[in-house]
Amino acid sequence: MTRARLFALTTVVVLSRPGFGQARVVSAPPEPSLLNITRTWSRASTLGDLRQLRTSSDYLELRVWGGYGAAETQAVVLRRSDRHWSAFLARVIRCETQIPNSVADTASQATMRRYVAEALRKCGTSVADVRAGARIITTDTLVVDQLDVQEPEIETAWKAAVDAGLLQLPARVDRRSATLDDFTYVIELRRGDEYRAAEIERLDHPEVEADTQVGQVYAAVRRLLPRRQP
């Protein structure tokens, strides 16, 4: 049997193992939703799209995102795989570069992709001196770092999130009026083959129980971060 055929056979066997598969969506916010951009960031990073991951029936992963406004968007990720816990911090970093308008107006898609790649090499550094007749090319990247915390601490954070009402969060809260705060929570949860997500705005004065619950879930997982984190 050739090497290529052996690889193909192995792939079929792995993907067809019982207990592994993509998720069934139990609940998710209706469109338009910040979940779309969140999944785009994840797919382009080591996290992967939580809804599309092929996992075992006892797999557990919680992603608690916060931001989507002027402040940096971050997520604390709690994961249990093969009976072991791990935790990660994912940070969305803005990447910028500038090019002349005359170039941008006539650039092909391939050329624009090269400029986006150039912006990615300059992540974290804003263009301070914008030249006249220049256009700013921006893109985002997701930086994922494993947190140096012990497994019992991660499990405690998970239990605190559940106690705070994680499993009762609605996909979205119907508001009486538009909210002014530019900080939003996006919660993603994968348990075996089930996926659920919620998108809830942060309010200084909670209107419904879910407003309090999502804030407490956010606080529960943020305790895993080093103290220098805001």
Contacts in CASP RR format, 6 or more apart in sequence:
PFRMAT RR
TARGET T0000
AUTHOR 0000-0000-0000
METHOD contacts of the structure
MODEL  1
MTRARLFALTTVVVLSRPGFGQARVVSAPPEPSLLNITRTWSRASTLGDL
RQLRTSSDYLELRVWGGYGAAETQAVVLRRSDRHWSAFLARVIRCETQIP
NSVADTASQATMRRYVAEALRKCGTSVADVRAGARIITTDTLVVDQLDVQ
EPEIETAWKAAVDAGLLQLPARVDRRSATLDDFTYVIELRRGDEYRAAEI
ERLDHPEVEADTQVGQVYAAVRRLLPRRQP
1 9 0 8 1.000
15 54 0 8 1.000
19 56 0 8 1.000
19 57 0 8 1.000
19 193 0 8 1.000
20 54 0 8 1.000
20 55 0 8 1.000
20 56 0 8 1.000
21 54 0 8 1.000
21 55 0 8 1.000
21 193 0 8 1.000
22 51 0 8 1.000
22 52 0 8 1.000
22 53 0 8 1.000
22 54 0 8 1.000
22 193 0 8 1.000
23 50 0 8 1.000
23 51 0 8 1.000
23 52 0 8 1.000
23 53 0 8 1.000
23 55 0 8 1.000
23 190 0 8 1.000
23 192 0 8 1.000
23 193 0 8 1.000
23 194 0 8 1.000
23 195 0 8 1.000
24 193 0 8 1.000
24 194 0 8 1.000
24 195 0 8 1.000
25 51 0 8 1.000
25 195 0 8 1.000
25 196 0 8 1.000
26 194 0 8 1.000
26 195 0 8 1.000
26 196 0 8 1.000
27 170 0 8 1.000
27 171 0 8 1.000
27 196 0 8 1.000
27 197 0 8 1.000
27 198 0 8 1.000
28 35 0 8 1.000
28 171 0 8 1.000
28 195 0 8 1.000
28 196 0 8 1.000
28 197 0 8 1.000
29 35 0 8 1.000
29 171 0 8 1.000
29 172 0 8 1.000
29 197 0 8 1.000
29 198 0 8 1.000
29 199 0 8 1.000
30 171 0 8 1.000
30 172 0 8 1.000
33 199 0 8 1.000
34 68 0 8 1.000
34 184 0 8 1.000
34 186 0 8 1.000
34 199 0 8 1.000
35 186 0 8 1.000
35 188 0 8 1.000
35 197 0 8 1.000
35 199 0 8 1.000
38 65 0 8 1.000
38 186 0 8 1.000
38 188 0 8 1.000
39 49 0 8 1.000
39 50 0 8 1.000
39 51 0 8 1.000
41 90 0 8 1.000
41 92 0 8 1.000
41 140 0 8 1.000
41 142 0 8 1.000
42 48 0 8 1.000
42 49 0 8 1.000
42 50 0 8 1.000
42 63 0 8 1.000
42 90 0 8 1.000
42 142 0 8 1.000
43 49 0 8 1.000
43 52 0 8 1.000
44 141 0 8 1.000
44 142 0 8 1.000
45 90 0 8 1.000
45 141 0 8 1.000
45 142 0 8 1.000
45 143 0 8 1.000
45 144 0 8 1.000
46 144 0 8 1.000
47 63 0 8 1.000
47 77 0 8 1.000
47 88 0 8 1.000
47 90 0 8 1.000
47 142 0 8 1.000
47 144 0 8 1.000
50 61 0 8 1.000
50 63 0 8 1.000
50 188 0 8 1.000
50 190 0 8 1.000
50 195 0 8 1.000
51 188 0 8 1.000
51 190 0 8 1.000
51 195 0 8 1.000
53 59 0 8 1.000
53 61 0 8 1.000
53 190 0 8 1.000
55 61 0 8 1.000
55 81 0 8 1.000
55 190 0 8 1.000
55 192 0 8 1.000
55 193 0 8 1.000
56 81 0 8 1.000
56 82 0 8 1.000
56 192 0 8 1.000
57 192 0 8 1.000
57 193 0 8 1.000
58 80 0 8 1.000
58 83 0 8 1.000
58 192 0 8 1.000
59 80 0 8 1.000
59 81 0 8 1.000
59 190 0 8 1.000
59 191 0 8 1.000
59 192 0 8 1.000
60 78 0 8 1.000
60 79 0 8 1.000
60 80 0 8 1.000
60 81 0 8 1.000
60 158 0 8 1.000
60 190 0 8 1.000
60 191 0 8 1.000
60 192 0 8 1.000
61 77 0 8 1.000
61 78 0 8 1.000
61 79 0 8 1.000
61 80 0 8 1.000
61 81 0 8 1.000
61 188 0 8 1.000
61 189 0 8 1.000
61 190 0 8 1.000
62 77 0 8 1.000
62 78 0 8 1.000
62 79 0 8 1.000
62 158 0 8 1.000
62 161 0 8 1.000
62 166 0 8 1.000
62 187 0 8 1.000
62 188 0 8 1.000
62 189 0 8 1.000
62 190 0 8 1.000
62 221 0 8 1.000
63 75 0 8 1.000
63 76 0 8 1.000
63 77 0 8 1.000
63 90 0 8 1.000
63 187 0 8 1.000
63 188 0 8 1.000
63 189 0 8 1.000
64 75 0 8 1.000
64 76 0 8 1.000
64 77 0 8 1.000
64 161 0 8 1.000
64 185 0 8 1.000
64 187 0 8 1.000
64 217 0 8 1.000
64 218 0 8 1.000
64 221 0 8 1.000
64 222 0 8 1.000
65 73 0 8 1.000
65 74 0 8 1.000
65 75 0 8 1.000
65 185 0 8 1.000
65 186 0 8 1.000
65 187 0 8 1.000
65 188 0 8 1.000
66 73 0 8 1.000
66 74 0 8 1.000
66 75 0 8 1.000
66 183 0 8 1.000
66 184 0 8 1.000
66 185 0 8 1.000
66 186 0 8 1.000
66 218 0 8 1.000
67 73 0 8 1.000
67 74 0 8 1.000
67 182 0 8 1.000
67 183 0 8 1.000
67 184 0 8 1.000
67 185 0 8 1.000
68 182 0 8 1.000
68 183 0 8 1.000
68 184 0 8 1.000
68 186 0 8 1.000
69 182 0 8 1.000
69 183 0 8 1.000
69 184 0 8 1.000
70 182 0 8 1.000
71 182 0 8 1.000
71 183 0 8 1.000
72 91 0 8 1.000
72 92 0 8 1.000
72 93 0 8 1.000
73 91 0 8 1.000
73 92 0 8 1.000
74 89 0 8 1.000
74 90 0 8 1.000
74 91 0 8 1.000
74 92 0 8 1.000
75 89 0 8 1.000
75 90 0 8 1.000
76 87 0 8 1.000
76 88 0 8 1.000
76 89 0 8 1.000
76 90 0 8 1.000
76 147 0 8 1.000
76 221 0 8 1.000
76 222 0 8 1.000
76 224 0 8 1.000
76 225 0 8 1.000
77 87 0 8 1.000
77 88 0 8 1.000
77 89 0 8 1.000
77 90 0 8 1.000
77 144 0 8 1.000
78 85 0 8 1.000
78 87 0 8 1.000
78 154 0 8 1.000
78 157 0 8 1.000
78 158 0 8 1.000
78 161 0 8 1.000
78 221 0 8 1.000
78 224 0 8 1.000
79 85 0 8 1.000
79 86 0 8 1.000
79 87 0 8 1.000
79 88 0 8 1.000
80 155 0 8 1.000
80 158 0 8 1.000
84 151 0 8 1.000
85 151 0 8 1.000
85 154 0 8 1.000
85 155 0 8 1.000
85 158 0 8 1.000
86 146 0 8 1.000
86 151 0 8 1.000
86 154 0 8 1.000
87 146 0 8 1.000
87 147 0 8 1.000
87 149 0 8 1.000
87 154 0 8 1.000
87 157 0 8 1.000
87 224 0 8 1.000
88 144 0 8 1.000
88 145 0 8 1.000
88 146 0 8 1.000
88 147 0 8 1.000
89 144 0 8 1.000
89 145 0 8 1.000
89 147 0 8 1.000
89 225 0 8 1.000
89 229 0 8 1.000
90 142 0 8 1.000
90 143 0 8 1.000
90 144 0 8 1.000
91 142 0 8 1.000
91 143 0 8 1.000
91 144 0 8 1.000
91 145 0 8 1.000
92 140 0 8 1.000
92 141 0 8 1.000
92 142 0 8 1.000
93 123 0 8 1.000
93 124 0 8 1.000
93 140 0 8 1.000
93 141 0 8 1.000
93 142 0 8 1.000
93 143 0 8 1.000
94 123 0 8 1.000
94 124 0 8 1.000
94 126 0 8 1.000
94 138 0 8 1.000
94 139 0 8 1.000
94 140 0 8 1.000
95 119 0 8 1.000
95 120 0 8 1.000
95 121 0 8 1.000
95 122 0 8 1.000
95 123 0 8 1.000
95 124 0 8 1.000
95 138 0 8 1.000
95 139 0 8 1.000
95 140 0 8 1.000
95 141 0 8 1.000
96 119 0 8 1.000
96 122 0 8 1.000
96 125 0 8 1.000
96 126 0 8 1.000
96 127 0 8 1.000
96 136 0 8 1.000
96 137 0 8 1.000
96 138 0 8 1.000
97 115 0 8 1.000
97 118 0 8 1.000
97 119 0 8 1.000
97 122 0 8 1.000
97 127 0 8 1.000
97 136 0 8 1.000
97 137 0 8 1.000
98 127 0 8 1.000
98 130 0 8 1.000
98 131 0 8 1.000
98 134 0 8 1.000
98 135 0 8 1.000
98 136 0 8 1.000
98 137 0 8 1.000
99 107 0 8 1.000
99 115 0 8 1.000
99 134 0 8 1.000
99 135 0 8 1.000
99 137 0 8 1.000
100 131 0 8 1.000
100 133 0 8 1.000
100 134 0 8 1.000
100 135 0 8 1.000
101 133 0 8 1.000
101 134 0 8 1.000
101 135 0 8 1.000
103 111 0 8 1.000
104 112 0 8 1.000
104 135 0 8 1.000
104 137 0 8 1.000
107 115 0 8 1.000
112 137 0 8 1.000
115 137 0 8 1.000
116 137 0 8 1.000
116 139 0 8 1.000
118 137 0 8 1.000
119 137 0 8 1.000
119 138 0 8 1.000
119 139 0 8 1.000
120 139 0 8 1.000
120 141 0 8 1.000
123 141 0 8 1.000
123 143 0 8 1.000
127 136 0 8 1.000
130 136 0 8 1.000
147 224 0 8 1.000
147 225 0 8 1.000
149 224 0 8 1.000
153 224 0 8 1.000
154 224 0 8 1.000
157 220 0 8 1.000
157 221 0 8 1.000
157 223 0 8 1.000
157 224 0 8 1.000
160 220 0 8 1.000
160 223 0 8 1.000
161 217 0 8 1.000
161 220 0 8 1.000
161 221 0 8 1.000
164 213 0 8 1.000
164 215 0 8 1.000
164 216 0 8 1.000
164 217 0 8 1.000
164 219 0 8 1.000
164 220 0 8 1.000
165 213 0 8 1.000
165 216 0 8 1.000
165 217 0 8 1.000
166 187 0 8 1.000
166 189 0 8 1.000
166 213 0 8 1.000
166 217 0 8 1.000
167 189 0 8 1.000
168 210 0 8 1.000
168 213 0 8 1.000
169 187 0 8 1.000
169 198 0 8 1.000
169 200 0 8 1.000
169 210 0 8 1.000
169 213 0 8 1.000
169 214 0 8 1.000
169 217 0 8 1.000
170 198 0 8 1.000
170 200 0 8 1.000
170 210 0 8 1.000
171 196 0 8 1.000
171 197 0 8 1.000
171 198 0 8 1.000
171 199 0 8 1.000
172 198 0 8 1.000
172 199 0 8 1.000
172 200 0 8 1.000
173 200 0 8 1.000
173 201 0 8 1.000
173 207 0 8 1.000
173 208 0 8 1.000
173 210 0 8 1.000
173 211 0 8 1.000
175 201 0 8 1.000
175 207 0 8 1.000
176 207 0 8 1.000
179 201 0 8 1.000
179 203 0 8 1.000
181 201 0 8 1.000
181 202 0 8 1.000
181 203 0 8 1.000
181 204 0 8 1.000
183 201 0 8 1.000
183 202 0 8 1.000
184 199 0 8 1.000
184 200 0 8 1.000
184 201 0 8 1.000
184 202 0 8 1.000
185 198 0 8 1.000
185 199 0 8 1.000
185 200 0 8 1.000
185 201 0 8 1.000
185 202 0 8 1.000
185 214 0 8 1.000
185 215 0 8 1.000
185 217 0 8 1.000
185 218 0 8 1.000
186 197 0 8 1.000
186 198 0 8 1.000
186 199 0 8 1.000
187 197 0 8 1.000
187 198 0 8 1.000
187 199 0 8 1.000
187 200 0 8 1.000
187 214 0 8 1.000
187 217 0 8 1.000
188 195 0 8 1.000
188 196 0 8 1.000
188 197 0 8 1.000
189 195 0 8 1.000
189 196 0 8 1.000
189 197 0 8 1.000
198 210 0 8 1.000
198 214 0 8 1.000
200 210 0 8 1.000
200 211 0 8 1.000
200 214 0 8 1.000
202 211 0 8 1.000
202 214 0 8 1.000
202 215 0 8 1.000
203 211 0 8 1.000
206 212 0 8 1.000
222 229 0 8 1.000
END
